[in-house]
Amino acid sequence: QQQVKQSPQSLIVQKGGISIINCAYENTAFDYFPWYQQFPGKGPALLIAIRPDVSEKKEGRFTISFNKSAKQFSLHIMDSQPGDSATYFCAASSSSGGYQKVTFGIGTKLQVIP
Amino acid sequence: DAGVIQSPRHEVTEMGQEVTLRCKPISGHDYLFWYRQTMMRGLELLIYFNNNVPIDDSGMPEDRFSAKMPNASFSTLKIQPSEPRDSAVYFCATAGFPDTIYFGEGSWLTVV
């Protein structure tokens, strides 16, 4: 059972454009939603994260939008650059009852073309 | 801090051979995870440890897979016997409670 559904699986964006990746979750106990960025040949690394007490979080060109009622969250990359070309994973976890496993989406391979 | 260190980075082995992947976690992190990454299934959690104790191994695909963490500085993931369908990238990752997971650079396994 895929608890975090991510789309699209691949995305091509022109330099300077906006990249948008969407995720939806099912488990209402999830209360932490990170995004990881993975470059070829490397492991994933935390990019930005949000908790459901806010609807948006921005760090530089990267913004997470969160819709608790719809159980959806998305990553927006403004002014996309070729250096942003990577695979992006959304994830979700719950902190209730101690540490809980992080569930990852399937990943989105982003290519930013000059 | 050197981060999570994995070895070998690349391994090519013949079907039926034993494969051992190694991980040195970030010092002070209480949680250690083994993930497998494939194109079809993405990132799958195989097993995780807390304070060297295996907590959840429900993601281990079958008895051919085993993982150990004999101390806070070292963990292994073993596949015996290996099969071509085990070909994947295996990541070790660690975390201090409760949020950020730090991944190693992965061990790229090819079973021929």
Backbone of each chain as ProteinMPNN parsed JSONL, in Angstrom:
{"seq_chain_A": "QQQVKQSPQSLIVQKGGISIINCAYENTAFDYFPWYQQFPGKGPALLIAIRPDVSEKKEGRFTISFNKSAKQFSLHIMDSQPGDSATYFCAASSSSGGYQKVTFGIGTKLQVIP", "coords_chain_A": {"N_chain_A": [[0.849, -1.187, 0.0], [0.662, 2.084, -1.027], [1.401, 4.749, 0.758], [2.052, 7.368, 0.422], [1.522, 9.241, -2.297], [3.046, 10.316, -5.203], [3.489, 12.725, -7.748], [4.407, 14.453, -10.814], [6.124, 11.546, -12.198], [8.245, 12.18, -13.741], [9.703, 15.222, -14.943], [10.1, 17.979, -16.994], [11.505, 21.107, -17.258], [11.836, 24.438, -18.329], [14.717, 26.529, -17.989], [14.472, 28.987, -15.51], [11.777, 28.699, -15.201], [8.88, 27.466, -13.33], [8.937, 24.727, -11.218], [6.8, 22.138, -10.274], [5.848, 19.789, -7.939], [3.774, 17.253, -6.787], [2.226, 15.78, -3.917], [0.282, 13.334, -2.197], [-1.278, 12.12, 0.725], [-2.406, 9.455, 2.907], [-2.604, 8.697, 5.551], [-3.841, 10.1, 8.368], [-2.472, 10.544, 10.666], [0.042, 11.401, 10.091], [2.47, 13.884, 10.644], [4.631, 15.285, 9.872], [6.395, 16.473, 7.138], [8.722, 16.045, 4.989], [10.895, 17.017, 2.26], [13.125, 15.472, 0.068], [16.167, 15.716, -1.741], [17.879, 14.299, -4.432], [20.869, 13.836, -6.024], [22.407, 12.453, -8.985], [24.13, 9.459, -8.322], [24.432, 9.955, -5.668], [23.281, 9.96, -2.207], [19.911, 10.58, -0.996], [19.121, 13.852, 0.276], [18.024, 15.995, 2.87], [15.888, 18.61, 1.932], [13.849, 20.535, 2.451], [11.279, 21.012, 4.881], [8.006, 20.575, 6.383], [5.533, 21.19, 8.887], [2.136, 20.417, 9.84], [1.002, 22.651, 11.041], [1.322, 24.967, 9.693], [0.607, 26.497, 6.514], [2.309, 26.985, 4.501], [5.749, 26.983, 3.624], [8.771, 28.58, 3.079], [11.964, 28.503, 1.611], [14.411, 30.161, 0.339], [14.447, 29.595, -3.083], [12.728, 27.526, -2.909], [9.591, 26.23, -2.041], [7.181, 24.861, 0.122], [3.854, 23.948, -0.121], [1.001, 23.329, 1.792], [-1.909, 21.459, 2.281], [-4.038, 20.639, 4.535], [-6.683, 19.695, 4.812], [-7.213, 18.538, 2.371], [-5.3, 16.664, 2.362], [-2.85, 16.949, 1.031], [0.297, 17.969, -0.328], [2.8, 20.081, -1.718], [5.732, 20.757, -3.676], [7.297, 23.618, -4.745], [9.491, 24.943, -7.062], [10.947, 27.83, -7.672], [12.078, 29.931, -10.374], [13.636, 27.934, -11.729], [16.702, 26.168, -12.065], [19.417, 24.74, -14.031], [21.091, 23.379, -12.271], [19.309, 22.436, -10.425], [18.422, 20.079, -11.354], [17.559, 16.914, -10.569], [16.486, 14.125, -8.549], [13.51, 14.231, -6.763], [12.062, 13.562, -3.659], [9.081, 13.269, -1.903], [7.976, 12.93, 1.476], [6.62, 11.44, 4.466], [5.797, 11.337, 7.931], [4.976, 10.23, 11.248], [4.968, 11.5, 14.517], [3.78, 10.605, 16.733], [3.513, 8.517, 19.581], [6.22, 7.993, 19.798], [9.169, 7.32, 17.801], [8.436, 7.032, 14.383], [8.279, 5.254, 11.289], [9.526, 6.727, 8.3], [7.74, 7.429, 5.429], [8.259, 7.266, 2.028], [7.594, 8.972, -1.079], [7.361, 7.934, -4.556], [9.183, 9.322, -6.045], [10.364, 12.029, -8.121], [11.786, 12.745, -11.119], [13.503, 15.468, -12.022], [14.273, 17.543, -14.687], [15.97, 20.328, -15.692], [16.132, 22.388, -18.352], [18.395, 24.344, -20.295]], "CA_chain_A": [[0.0, 0.0, 0.0], [1.478, 3.271, -1.144], [0.778, 5.712, 1.646], [2.341, 8.701, -0.096], [1.488, 9.179, -3.751], [3.79, 11.452, -5.739], [3.386, 12.92, -9.202], [4.629, 13.397, -11.793], [7.352, 10.785, -11.977], [9.313, 12.907, -14.41], [9.291, 16.603, -15.198], [11.085, 18.781, -17.722], [11.157, 22.519, -17.097], [12.804, 25.381, -18.883], [15.422, 27.385, -17.027], [13.695, 30.158, -15.14], [10.388, 28.326, -14.994], [8.485, 26.958, -12.026], [8.756, 23.28, -11.137], [5.811, 21.807, -9.253], [5.72, 18.36, -7.667], [2.653, 17.088, -5.88], [2.12, 14.559, -3.138], [-0.934, 13.135, -1.427], [-1.094, 11.089, 1.736], [-3.644, 8.85, 3.391], [-2.601, 8.517, 6.999], [-4.069, 11.378, 9.035], [-1.542, 10.674, 11.792], [1.282, 12.018, 9.636], [2.573, 15.261, 11.106], [5.916, 15.841, 9.444], [6.412, 16.258, 5.7], [9.971, 16.535, 4.407], [11.263, 16.759, 0.867], [14.526, 15.132, -0.096], [16.719, 15.94, -3.078], [18.924, 13.319, -4.695], [21.625, 13.988, -7.255], [22.888, 11.147, -9.472], [25.279, 8.883, -7.635], [24.452, 10.389, -4.263], [22.106, 9.633, -1.425], [18.979, 11.691, -0.794], [19.452, 14.803, 1.343], [16.872, 16.825, 3.225], [15.839, 19.903, 1.251], [12.955, 21.429, 3.178], [10.236, 20.218, 5.542], [6.91, 21.361, 6.926], [4.586, 20.547, 9.804], [0.797, 20.83, 9.409], [0.473, 23.844, 11.697], [1.434, 26.078, 8.75], [0.16, 26.1, 5.178], [3.358, 27.225, 3.53], [7.083, 27.248, 4.136], [9.625, 28.985, 1.969], [13.386, 28.611, 1.858], [15.012, 30.529, -0.925], [13.574, 29.364, -4.242], [11.932, 26.33, -2.646], [8.415, 26.468, -1.206], [6.217, 23.78, 0.324], [2.476, 24.323, 0.159], [0.394, 22.212, 2.509], [-3.362, 21.525, 2.4], [-4.343, 19.567, 5.484], [-8.01, 19.126, 4.573], [-7.129, 17.709, 1.171], [-4.192, 15.731, 2.583], [-1.938, 17.114, -0.097], [1.347, 18.961, -0.188], [3.525, 20.209, -2.977], [7.0, 21.484, -3.702], [7.441, 24.55, -5.852], [10.841, 25.47, -7.247], [10.865, 29.043, -8.477], [13.284, 30.255, -11.147], [14.368, 26.666, -11.787], [18.039, 26.236, -12.668], [19.943, 23.41, -14.4], [21.633, 22.756, -11.067], [18.212, 21.821, -9.663], [18.123, 18.779, -11.956], [17.758, 15.892, -9.549], [15.253, 13.413, -8.195], [12.923, 14.776, -5.544], [11.173, 12.654, -2.937], [8.32, 13.734, -0.757], [7.926, 11.919, 2.519], [5.723, 11.756, 5.571], [5.963, 10.498, 9.11], [4.205, 10.6, 12.421], [5.779, 11.51, 15.73], [3.001, 10.126, 17.872], [3.914, 7.203, 20.061], [7.642, 7.763, 19.591], [9.638, 7.394, 16.417], [7.719, 6.245, 13.396], [8.96, 5.162, 10.009], [9.266, 7.715, 7.262], [7.248, 6.846, 4.19], [8.676, 8.078, 0.897], [6.946, 8.868, -2.37], [8.107, 7.183, -5.567], [10.233, 10.176, -6.589], [10.158, 12.77, -9.366], [13.048, 13.115, -11.756], [13.374, 16.794, -12.605], [15.323, 18.0, -15.593], [15.832, 21.734, -16.054], [16.908, 22.574, -19.57], [18.789, 25.751, -20.47]], "C_chain_A": [[0.888, 1.241, 0.0], [0.809, 4.366, -0.343], [1.03, 7.147, 1.217], [2.446, 8.595, -1.612], [2.084, 10.462, -4.332], [3.633, 11.506, -7.255], [3.917, 14.292, -9.586], [5.895, 12.609, -11.473], [8.524, 11.404, -12.701], [8.782, 14.269, -14.847], [10.428, 17.318, -15.917], [10.614, 20.226, -17.696], [12.256, 23.362, -17.729], [13.465, 26.175, -17.76], [14.612, 28.659, -16.782], [12.237, 29.869, -14.865], [10.129, 27.822, -13.581], [8.289, 25.447, -12.122], [7.785, 22.987, -9.998], [5.681, 20.297, -9.149], [4.67, 18.191, -6.577], [2.701, 15.751, -5.144], [0.812, 14.528, -2.368], [-0.706, 11.999, -0.447], [-2.434, 10.603, 2.244], [-3.736, 8.831, 4.916], [-2.74, 9.868, 7.712], [-3.177, 11.575, 10.262], [-0.214, 11.297, 11.381], [1.322, 13.477, 10.097], [3.913, 15.894, 10.758], [6.103, 15.459, 7.989], [7.692, 16.867, 5.116], [10.051, 16.261, 2.911], [12.767, 16.512, 0.825], [14.914, 15.325, -1.557], [17.867, 14.961, -3.279], [19.563, 13.592, -6.045], [22.155, 12.627, -7.691], [24.142, 10.697, -8.733], [25.4, 9.261, -6.177], [23.227, 9.871, -3.524], [21.18, 10.826, -1.31], [19.425, 12.568, 0.37], [18.25, 15.693, 1.602], [16.977, 18.198, 2.575], [15.041, 20.913, 2.07], [11.859, 20.556, 3.783], [9.185, 21.131, 6.139], [6.116, 20.522, 7.914], [3.213, 21.138, 9.525], [0.225, 22.039, 10.136], [0.619, 25.095, 10.831], [1.033, 25.579, 7.368], [1.249, 26.287, 4.125], [4.679, 27.46, 4.248], [7.99, 27.522, 2.951], [11.071, 29.055, 2.423], [14.056, 28.891, 0.517], [14.036, 30.347, -2.068], [12.62, 28.185, -4.032], [10.802, 26.64, -1.664], [7.605, 25.193, -1.103], [4.863, 24.419, 0.59], [1.776, 23.103, 0.735], [-1.106, 22.453, 2.645], [-3.817, 20.348, 3.257], [-5.689, 18.907, 5.176], [-8.012, 18.2, 3.359], [-6.083, 16.617, 1.304], [-3.245, 15.738, 1.389], [-0.868, 18.135, 0.255], [2.187, 18.95, -1.461], [4.803, 21.007, -2.786], [7.013, 22.356, -4.953], [8.892, 25.025, -5.893], [10.724, 26.652, -8.194], [12.175, 29.268, -9.222], [14.187, 29.019, -11.241], [15.67, 26.81, -12.582], [18.512, 24.835, -13.06], [20.53, 22.66, -13.215], [20.583, 22.142, -10.167], [17.855, 20.443, -10.218], [18.529, 17.671, -11.003], [16.453, 15.119, -9.409], [14.777, 13.93, -6.845], [11.934, 13.772, -4.948], [10.388, 13.436, -1.89], [8.259, 12.587, 0.247], [6.971, 12.379, 3.608], [6.006, 10.812, 6.726], [5.1, 11.037, 10.228], [5.096, 10.525, 13.642], [5.026, 10.974, 16.933], [3.483, 8.75, 18.281], [5.385, 6.918, 19.862], [7.99, 7.779, 18.124], [8.812, 6.486, 15.524], [8.479, 6.267, 12.079], [8.562, 6.298, 9.084], [8.831, 6.977, 6.007], [7.589, 7.787, 3.046], [7.736, 7.905, -0.295], [7.878, 8.195, -3.363], [9.242, 8.008, -6.18], [9.833, 10.835, -7.896], [11.51, 13.18, -9.908], [12.84, 14.423, -12.508], [14.571, 17.097, -13.501], [15.032, 19.44, -15.968], [16.745, 21.992, -17.243], [17.196, 24.051, -19.807], [17.938, 26.474, -21.517]], "O_chain_A": [[1.733, 1.434, 0.875], [-0.249, 4.86, -0.733], [0.291, 8.049, 1.612], [3.346, 7.942, -2.14], [1.662, 11.564, -3.981], [3.642, 10.484, -7.941], [3.884, 15.211, -8.767], [6.649, 12.977, -10.572], [9.675, 11.182, -12.325], [7.588, 14.446, -15.087], [11.58, 17.261, -15.487], [9.479, 20.532, -18.062], [13.44, 23.03, -17.665], [12.856, 26.453, -16.727], [14.139, 29.311, -17.713], [11.529, 30.728, -14.34], [11.034, 27.761, -12.749], [7.57, 24.955, -12.992], [7.925, 23.519, -8.896], [5.436, 19.611, -10.141], [4.681, 18.902, -5.572], [3.154, 14.738, -5.678], [0.301, 15.563, -1.941], [-0.017, 11.028, -0.76], [-3.464, 11.246, 2.043], [-4.821, 8.938, 5.487], [-1.825, 10.689, 7.651], [-3.139, 12.667, 10.829], [0.577, 11.683, 12.242], [0.343, 14.211, 9.961], [4.273, 16.936, 11.307], [5.991, 14.288, 7.626], [7.734, 18.054, 4.791], [9.364, 15.389, 2.38], [13.56, 17.222, 1.444], [14.112, 15.129, -2.471], [18.724, 14.808, -2.408], [18.894, 13.581, -7.078], [22.333, 11.738, -6.858], [25.086, 11.465, -8.549], [26.383, 8.912, -5.524], [22.264, 9.406, -4.135], [21.607, 11.964, -1.503], [20.03, 12.087, 1.328], [17.546, 16.095, 0.675], [18.01, 18.862, 2.654], [15.515, 22.015, 2.344], [11.55, 19.487, 3.258], [9.435, 22.313, 6.374], [6.037, 19.3, 7.79], [3.124, 22.256, 9.019], [-0.917, 22.421, 9.883], [0.107, 26.158, 11.181], [1.109, 24.383, 7.085], [1.125, 25.807, 2.999], [4.727, 28.052, 5.326], [7.982, 26.797, 1.956], [11.372, 29.598, 3.486], [14.243, 28.001, -0.313], [12.926, 30.879, -2.034], [11.796, 27.891, -4.898], [11.021, 27.227, -0.604], [7.363, 24.517, -2.103], [4.74, 25.319, 1.422], [1.933, 21.988, 0.238], [-1.527, 23.527, 3.075], [-3.962, 19.223, 2.778], [-5.814, 17.686, 5.271], [-8.73, 17.2, 3.33], [-5.991, 15.738, 0.447], [-2.894, 14.7, 0.826], [-1.105, 19.053, 1.04], [2.268, 17.948, -2.172], [4.931, 21.814, -1.865], [6.77, 21.886, -6.065], [9.446, 25.455, -4.881], [10.435, 26.485, -9.378], [13.242, 28.855, -8.767], [15.361, 29.068, -10.873], [15.725, 27.476, -13.615], [18.056, 23.847, -12.484], [20.469, 21.431, -13.167], [20.918, 21.405, -9.24], [17.065, 19.719, -9.612], [19.705, 17.517, -10.674], [15.456, 15.422, -10.063], [15.56, 14.048, -5.902], [11.088, 13.215, -5.648], [10.964, 14.173, -1.09], [8.466, 11.425, -0.102], [6.571, 13.541, 3.663], [6.398, 9.66, 6.538], [4.57, 12.146, 10.16], [5.889, 9.594, 13.786], [5.577, 10.898, 18.032], [3.82, 7.919, 17.437], [5.785, 5.758, 19.765], [7.188, 8.207, 17.294], [8.529, 5.335, 15.859], [9.233, 7.199, 11.801], [7.423, 6.764, 9.086], [9.476, 6.02, 5.579], [7.248, 8.969, 3.087], [7.158, 6.837, -0.496], [9.037, 7.918, -3.054], [10.164, 7.446, -6.77], [9.064, 10.277, -8.679], [12.28, 13.873, -9.243], [12.105, 14.483, -13.494], [15.725, 16.924, -13.108], [13.966, 19.742, -16.504], [17.964, 21.839, -17.158], [16.348, 24.907, -19.553], [18.151, 27.659, -21.773]]}, "seq_chain_B": "DAGVIQSPRHEVTEMGQEVTLRCKPISGHDYLFWYRQTMMRGLELLIYFNNNVPIDDSGMPEDRFSAKMPNASFSTLKIQPSEPRDSAVYFCATAGFPDTIYFGEGSWLTVV", "coords_chain_B": {"N_chain_B": [[32.15, 16.425, 10.396], [32.077, 13.205, 8.942], [29.857, 12.116, 7.867], [27.492, 9.546, 6.865], [29.031, 6.538, 6.191], [29.513, 4.273, 3.642], [30.321, 1.015, 2.424], [30.993, -1.654, 0.101], [31.235, 0.847, -2.526], [30.533, 0.122, -5.043], [29.508, -3.0, -6.29], [29.872, -5.953, -8.009], [28.628, -9.067, -8.511], [28.34, -12.644, -8.751], [25.403, -14.565, -9.293], [24.158, -16.311, -6.521], [26.293, -15.922, -4.881], [27.548, -14.68, -1.741], [26.811, -11.509, -0.409], [28.029, -8.722, 1.293], [27.242, -5.748, 2.734], [28.405, -2.711, 4.124], [28.26, -0.338, 6.83], [29.001, 2.702, 8.366], [27.753, 4.601, 10.832], [26.666, 8.025, 11.524], [28.207, 9.501, 14.237], [26.646, 9.386, 17.381], [24.049, 9.296, 16.478], [21.032, 7.67, 17.032], [19.411, 6.073, 15.537], [19.402, 3.747, 12.888], [19.111, 2.967, 9.501], [18.362, 0.741, 6.823], [17.92, 1.056, 3.441], [16.51, 0.222, 0.255], [16.86, 1.041, -3.113], [15.159, 1.157, -6.136], [14.236, 1.542, -9.583], [11.632, 0.805, -10.091], [10.311, 0.551, -7.62], [11.106, 2.583, -6.015], [12.257, 4.12, -2.997], [12.704, 1.833, -0.515], [12.17, 0.871, 2.777], [14.101, -1.39, 4.474], [14.961, -2.365, 6.993], [15.181, -1.172, 10.382], [17.193, 0.07, 13.067], [17.32, 0.848, 16.538], [19.36, 2.256, 18.861], [21.152, 0.145, 18.416], [19.522, -2.062, 18.378], [17.423, -4.191, 16.516], [14.424, -2.942, 15.295], [12.282, -2.934, 13.485], [11.847, -5.143, 11.01], [10.245, -5.635, 8.911], [10.331, -4.957, 6.274], [12.295, -6.413, 5.072], [12.992, -8.415, 2.37], [13.09, -11.254, 2.189], [14.224, -14.383, 3.634], [16.797, -14.521, 2.762], [18.011, -12.174, 3.21], [19.745, -10.417, 5.724], [20.46, -8.423, 8.598], [22.725, -6.748, 10.755], [23.753, -5.089, 13.745], [26.283, -4.76, 15.486], [27.496, -2.925, 17.166], [27.492, 0.589, 18.094], [28.824, 1.785, 16.055], [28.809, 0.466, 13.676], [27.312, -1.382, 11.049], [25.895, -4.095, 9.203], [24.582, -5.343, 6.142], [23.482, -8.265, 4.808], [23.321, -10.448, 2.056], [22.42, -13.582, 1.143], [21.805, -16.54, -0.487], [22.768, -14.404, -3.218], [20.672, -12.94, -5.755], [19.792, -12.11, -9.178], [17.616, -10.308, -9.112], [18.08, -8.859, -6.873], [19.624, -6.768, -7.504], [20.32, -3.432, -7.094], [20.374, -0.145, -5.57], [21.674, 0.187, -2.424], [21.035, 1.85, 0.486], [22.405, 3.075, 3.45], [21.289, 4.786, 6.292], [21.082, 7.326, 8.821], [19.717, 8.687, 11.868], [19.175, 11.201, 14.315], [16.826, 11.381, 16.901], [13.935, 13.43, 16.221], [13.726, 13.772, 13.476], [15.388, 14.485, 10.845], [16.715, 12.439, 8.326], [19.816, 11.133, 7.511], [21.486, 10.2, 4.702], [23.785, 7.771, 3.435], [26.101, 7.485, 0.653], [25.418, 5.311, -0.782], [25.422, 1.85, -1.836], [26.094, 0.335, -4.791], [24.713, -2.37, -6.164], [25.173, -5.067, -8.305], [23.974, -8.021, -9.506], [24.878, -10.718, -11.323]], "CA_chain_B": [[31.622, 15.068, 10.466], [32.219, 12.581, 7.646], [28.587, 11.621, 7.384], [27.308, 8.103, 6.847], [30.016, 5.954, 5.282], [29.129, 2.948, 3.177], [31.242, 0.29, 1.565], [31.664, -0.998, -1.014], [30.379, 1.749, -3.296], [30.047, -0.665, -6.179], [29.777, -4.428, -6.157], [29.328, -6.83, -9.033], [28.824, -10.427, -8.031], [27.593, -13.657, -9.484], [24.249, -15.146, -8.613], [24.479, -17.364, -5.574], [27.352, -15.512, -3.965], [27.179, -13.877, -0.573], [27.149, -10.087, -0.501], [27.977, -8.013, 2.573], [27.335, -4.297, 2.642], [28.817, -2.188, 5.419], [27.845, 1.038, 7.107], [29.451, 3.384, 9.571], [26.782, 5.694, 11.008], [27.105, 9.275, 12.126], [28.359, 9.336, 15.672], [25.599, 9.991, 18.192], [22.713, 9.021, 15.956], [20.516, 6.46, 17.654], [18.642, 5.271, 14.586], [20.089, 3.362, 11.658], [18.162, 2.412, 8.541], [18.805, 0.23, 5.539], [16.939, 1.249, 2.375], [16.838, -0.255, -1.077], [16.267, 1.918, -4.128], [15.047, 0.667, -7.501], [13.397, 2.402, -10.419], [10.228, 0.392, -10.037], [9.706, 0.622, -6.29], [11.583, 3.754, -5.275], [12.992, 3.871, -1.757], [12.018, 0.899, 0.375], [12.834, 0.627, 4.049], [14.278, -2.821, 4.716], [15.048, -2.618, 8.426], [15.839, -0.113, 11.11], [17.683, -0.196, 14.414], [17.377, 1.923, 17.508], [20.353, 1.88, 19.866], [21.743, -1.129, 17.989], [18.533, -3.136, 18.45], [16.499, -4.155, 15.378], [13.077, -2.58, 15.72], [11.292, -3.309, 12.472], [12.468, -5.747, 9.826], [9.145, -6.088, 8.055], [10.647, -4.665, 4.878], [13.284, -7.36, 4.541], [12.192, -9.15, 1.384], [13.012, -12.685, 2.445], [15.241, -14.868, 4.569], [18.151, -14.373, 2.21], [18.516, -10.892, 3.694], [19.909, -10.283, 7.169], [21.176, -7.22, 8.987], [23.211, -6.746, 12.126], [24.398, -3.874, 14.236], [26.953, -5.253, 16.69], [27.808, -1.798, 18.048], [26.959, 1.861, 17.614], [29.662, 2.326, 14.984], [28.953, -0.424, 12.534], [26.18, -2.232, 10.7], [26.036, -4.824, 7.948], [23.437, -5.946, 5.463], [24.019, -9.41, 4.1], [22.419, -11.172, 1.153], [22.997, -14.894, 0.899], [22.555, -16.266, -1.692], [22.276, -13.271, -3.989], [19.96, -13.217, -6.995], [19.78, -10.919, -10.054], [16.587, -9.33, -8.719], [18.573, -8.051, -5.749], [20.379, -5.639, -8.053], [19.704, -2.179, -6.652], [21.246, 0.671, -4.737], [21.339, 0.008, -1.023], [21.45, 3.0, 1.285], [22.373, 3.139, 4.899], [20.943, 6.142, 6.72], [20.971, 7.434, 10.268], [18.957, 9.831, 12.354], [18.932, 11.467, 15.708], [15.39, 11.566, 17.033], [13.063, 12.517, 15.506], [13.335, 14.225, 12.146], [16.127, 14.394, 9.601], [17.456, 11.227, 8.021], [21.032, 11.394, 6.746], [21.802, 9.034, 3.89], [25.086, 7.569, 2.839], [26.113, 7.63, -0.808], [24.849, 4.106, -1.364], [26.204, 0.741, -2.398], [25.442, -0.068, -6.033], [24.893, -3.809, -6.281], [24.744, -5.744, -9.528], [24.106, -9.471, -9.418], [24.777, -11.243, -12.71]], "C_chain_B": [[31.646, 14.461, 9.065], [30.889, 12.118, 7.089], [28.523, 10.101, 7.479], [28.251, 7.517, 5.797], [29.62, 4.533, 4.931], [30.237, 2.323, 2.334], [30.685, -1.089, 1.262], [30.722, -0.037, -1.722], [29.764, 1.017, -4.484], [30.438, -2.122, -5.97], [29.102, -5.142, -7.306], [29.638, -8.25, -8.603], [27.983, -11.398, -8.845], [26.444, -14.187, -8.631], [24.698, -16.291, -7.713], [25.569, -16.989, -4.591], [26.785, -14.718, -2.798], [27.661, -12.436, -0.77], [27.028, -9.475, 0.887], [28.204, -6.534, 2.335], [27.567, -3.726, 4.038], [28.459, -0.728, 5.59], [28.462, 1.512, 8.412], [28.543, 4.586, 9.781], [27.427, 6.963, 11.528], [27.117, 9.102, 13.636], [27.237, 10.062, 16.42], [24.195, 9.777, 17.679], [22.229, 7.669, 16.472], [19.793, 5.531, 16.691], [19.482, 4.983, 13.348], [19.104, 2.609, 10.768], [18.92, 1.809, 7.359], [17.642, 0.367, 4.545], [17.456, 0.594, 1.097], [16.13, 0.656, -2.077], [16.309, 1.25, -5.499], [14.145, 1.617, -8.289], [11.921, 2.086, -10.218], [9.583, 0.696, -8.688], [10.173, 1.807, -5.456], [12.403, 3.351, -4.064], [12.163, 2.977, -0.839], [12.829, 0.737, 1.654], [12.898, -0.878, 4.285], [14.207, -3.138, 6.203], [15.561, -1.363, 9.099], [16.15, -0.538, 12.542], [17.548, 1.065, 15.264], [18.317, 1.479, 18.618], [20.855, 0.454, 19.653], [20.76, -2.299, 17.993], [17.615, -3.074, 17.231], [15.072, -3.936, 15.858], [12.025, -3.095, 14.744], [12.022, -3.849, 11.254], [11.417, -6.219, 8.827], [9.398, -5.826, 6.578], [11.694, -5.584, 4.272], [12.553, -8.335, 3.625], [12.069, -10.643, 1.655], [14.204, -13.097, 3.305], [16.664, -14.762, 4.029], [18.814, -13.088, 2.705], [18.631, -10.931, 5.22], [20.713, -9.024, 7.455], [21.561, -7.318, 10.449], [23.769, -5.381, 12.47], [25.076, -4.243, 15.551], [27.353, -4.154, 17.661], [27.332, -0.519, 17.4], [27.709, 2.409, 16.412], [29.638, 1.507, 13.704], [27.675, -1.231, 12.319], [26.477, -2.924, 9.377], [24.676, -5.275, 7.444], [23.991, -7.055, 4.59], [22.935, -10.04, 3.232], [23.097, -12.484, 0.802], [21.899, -15.922, 0.687], [21.951, -15.1, -2.483], [21.621, -13.739, -5.288], [19.945, -11.954, -7.859], [18.744, -9.878, -9.645], [16.976, -8.516, -7.493], [19.373, -6.841, -6.228], [19.64, -4.339, -7.763], [20.778, -1.319, -6.01], [20.77, 0.526, -3.296], [21.917, 1.181, -0.224], [21.385, 2.664, 2.768], [22.083, 4.588, 5.268], [20.84, 6.16, 8.234], [20.202, 8.686, 10.649], [19.092, 9.928, 13.864], [17.45, 11.727, 15.831], [15.036, 13.013, 16.874], [13.016, 12.744, 13.993], [14.252, 13.833, 10.98], [16.88, 13.08, 9.482], [18.639, 11.613, 7.15], [21.419, 10.104, 6.018], [23.287, 8.984, 3.543], [24.999, 7.702, 1.334], [25.663, 6.35, -1.513], [25.88, 3.081, -1.8], [25.447, 0.224, -3.611], [25.739, -1.543, -6.267], [24.346, -4.304, -7.606], [25.024, -7.226, -9.359], [23.873, -10.048, -10.811], [24.641, -12.769, -12.715]], "O_chain_B": [[31.275, 15.128, 8.099], [30.819, 11.756, 5.915], [29.38, 9.461, 8.089], [28.259, 7.959, 4.648], [29.418, 3.695, 5.81], [30.98, 3.011, 1.635], [29.967, -1.649, 2.09], [29.51, -0.114, -1.523], [28.623, 1.27, -4.869], [31.546, -2.432, -5.534], [27.909, -4.963, -7.55], [30.795, -8.589, -8.358], [27.04, -11.009, -9.533], [26.527, -14.239, -7.404], [25.513, -17.127, -8.103], [25.752, -17.663, -3.578], [25.689, -14.163, -2.871], [28.774, -12.193, -1.237], [26.032, -9.689, 1.578], [29.235, -6.126, 1.8], [26.992, -4.205, 5.016], [28.367, 0.023, 4.619], [28.442, 0.81, 9.423], [28.567, 5.512, 8.97], [28.593, 6.967, 11.922], [26.154, 8.617, 14.229], [26.925, 11.214, 16.119], [23.234, 10.057, 18.395], [22.925, 6.659, 16.362], [19.587, 4.353, 16.983], [20.179, 5.856, 12.832], [18.367, 1.735, 11.225], [19.973, 2.302, 6.955], [16.541, -0.133, 4.776], [18.66, 0.438, 0.891], [14.959, 0.995, -1.909], [17.369, 0.829, -5.962], [13.388, 2.396, -7.71], [11.076, 2.981, -10.18], [8.41, 1.064, -8.638], [9.703, 2.016, -4.338], [13.147, 2.371, -4.096], [11.055, 3.335, -0.441], [14.035, 0.494, 1.607], [11.872, -1.557, 4.295], [13.496, -4.05, 6.626], [16.284, -0.575, 8.489], [15.47, -1.377, 13.133], [17.649, 2.187, 14.769], [18.096, 0.443, 19.246], [20.963, -0.331, 20.595], [21.137, -3.418, 17.643], [17.075, -2.009, 16.932], [14.578, -4.66, 16.722], [10.996, -3.631, 15.155], [12.724, -3.117, 10.556], [11.677, -7.095, 8.003], [8.741, -6.418, 5.722], [11.944, -5.527, 3.068], [11.61, -9.003, 4.048], [11.027, -11.233, 1.368], [15.062, -12.285, 3.653], [17.626, -14.903, 4.784], [20.033, -12.939, 2.624], [17.734, -11.412, 5.912], [21.547, -8.611, 6.649], [20.839, -7.885, 11.269], [24.199, -4.623, 11.6], [24.494, -4.055, 16.62], [27.531, -4.414, 18.851], [26.822, -0.538, 16.279], [27.28, 3.394, 15.81], [30.359, 1.812, 12.754], [27.044, -1.698, 13.268], [27.215, -2.404, 8.54], [23.757, -5.547, 8.216], [24.853, -6.825, 3.742], [21.778, -10.144, 3.638], [24.194, -12.507, 0.244], [21.118, -16.163, 1.607], [20.747, -14.854, -2.41], [21.966, -14.784, -5.84], [20.071, -10.847, -7.335], [18.975, -8.682, -9.817], [16.269, -7.58, -7.119], [19.753, -5.988, -5.426], [18.48, -4.171, -8.142], [21.94, -1.714, -5.918], [19.592, 0.725, -3.001], [23.116, 1.456, -0.261], [20.433, 2.054, 3.253], [22.582, 5.509, 4.622], [20.547, 5.14, 8.858], [20.059, 9.617, 9.856], [19.122, 8.931, 14.585], [16.863, 12.271, 14.896], [15.801, 13.838, 17.374], [12.341, 11.996, 13.286], [13.914, 12.934, 10.21], [17.584, 12.66, 10.4], [18.484, 12.336, 6.166], [21.648, 9.065, 6.637], [23.946, 10.011, 3.382], [23.932, 8.0, 0.797], [25.545, 6.334, -2.738], [27.033, 3.399, -2.089], [24.32, -0.26, -3.498], [26.88, -1.919, -6.536], [23.213, -4.004, -7.982], [26.156, -7.636, -9.103], [22.802, -9.882, -11.397], [24.545, -13.377, -13.781]]}, "name": "protein", "num_of_chains": 2, "seq": "QQQVKQSPQSLIVQKGGISIINCAYENTAFDYFPWYQQFPGKGPALLIAIRPDVSEKKEGRFTISFNKSAKQFSLHIMDSQPGDSATYFCAASSSSGGYQKVTFGIGTKLQVIPDAGVIQSPRHEVTEMGQEVTLRCKPISGHDYLFWYRQTMMRGLELLIYFNNNVPIDDSGMPEDRFSAKMPNASFSTLKIQPSEPRDSAVYFCATAGFPDTIYFGEGSWLTVV"}
